[in-house]
Amino acid sequence: MIRDVSNLDILPGGFGLYDWLMLIFLIVVIVAGFAIVLYILALPGKIAISRNHPHAETVRLLGYIGALPVFPWIHALIWAFHDSVTIDIRRFPRQTQEATEAEIARLKAEDAPRRRRAEVQQAPTTAPTGDVKE
């Protein structure tokens, strides 16, 4: 014999307005928490890119990978501020600088759509003031 469970209430008093509001609030808090964590994990990479670090890609990846064991993330943050001057014996210093600049330009281009979205959201919405000539 199969029991009818179509009328089975999850909550004894039903699912009211405050229950729905609490559920929406909980979802918003969880999404905001994830956004804050991702922002913090991206800090070493953003710092390395803004300082034209020669190993910016590695610092950025270590910032994300080092999330679970916290020590690699701290290392990436310190490394982002460290001006590591390395000379690759396969390239001369001028070529190394050009390669670093090309890599930084590529990383900034990847980050540009996110920056444009942020600029659009922060754009002023007020009309310009001043005299209107007819």
N, C-alpha and C positions, 0 to 999 in steps of 0.2 A: 504494500500500500504506500502511495506517495503522499507526503504531507504538503499542504498548500502553504507556501512561505511568502506569498505576494503581499500580505498585510503586515509582515513582521517589521516592527519599528526598531531601529538601531538604538535610538534614545527613547527612554520611557515617555517623555513629554513631547516628543516630536522634534523636528529640526527647525527651530524658529529663526527669527531675524538675527538675534544676537549670536547664534551659532554660526550663521553664514558670515556675519561680519568678522567674527573671530577667525574663521577659516581663511578669509581673504587677508586679514591682517597677518596671520601666520605665514601665508605664502609670500606676501610682500617682504616680511622680515627675513625669510630664508633667501629670497632672491637678492635682497640688499646685502645680506651677509656674504653671499658668494661674490657679488660685485666688489665688495671691499677687499675680500681675500685676493681676488685676481688683480686688483689695483696694487695691493702691497707686493704681490709676487712679481709684478712687472716693473717695480721701481728700479732694481739694479740695472736692468736692460735699458730703461729710459735714461737713467743717469749716464750710463756708458755711451749711449748714442749721442746725447747732448754734449758730452765731453770729448767726442771724436776718439774714443778708445780704440786702439787697433784690434782688440779682441771683443768688440761689442756683441757680435753674434753669440759667442761662447758665454759671455756674461749674461746675456738675455736668456739663453737656454738654461743655464745653471740657476737662474732666479726662479724659473718655473719648476725645474726638476728637483731643486733643493727644498721643495715645500714640505715633503713628508719628514725627512730628517732635517731639522732646522739648521744644523751647522753648515751645510753647503749653501743655503740661502744667505746666511751671514757672511760667508766667504765671498759670495758673488757681490754682495753690497759693498764690502771693503774693496774688492777688486775693481769695481766700477769707478771708485774714486782714485785708485792707484794708477799713476801714469806709467804704465809699463813700456819702456823703450826697448823693443826687441828688434834686432836686425836679422832678417832671414838671409842666410848665405846664398840662397838661390836668387835673390833680388838685391839690387843696390838700394840704399836708403831713399832715393828719389822715387824709385819704382814702388817701394814699400809704402811711401806716403800716398802716391797716386792710387794704389790698390786699397789702402785704408779709406781714402776719401770716396772711392767708388762704392765700397761696402757700406759706408755710413749713408751715402745718398740712397742706396737701395733700401736700407733699413728705414730711413725717413720716409721714403715713398710708400712703404708698406704701412707706416703709421699715419700717413696723411689723411686717408678717408676717415679715420677715427677723430683726428683733430678737426677736420672740416665739419663733421657732425656736431662736435662740441662747440665750435665757433657759431654755427647756425643756431644752436640752442641758446647761446649767450648773446645773440645779436639784440640790440635795443629795439623795442617795439614802439617807441614814441615818435611822433611826427616832429620834423625839424621846426625850430622856432625862428622867428624873424619876420620882416615886413614882406608882404606879397605885393609885387608891382603889377598893375593892370595895364 
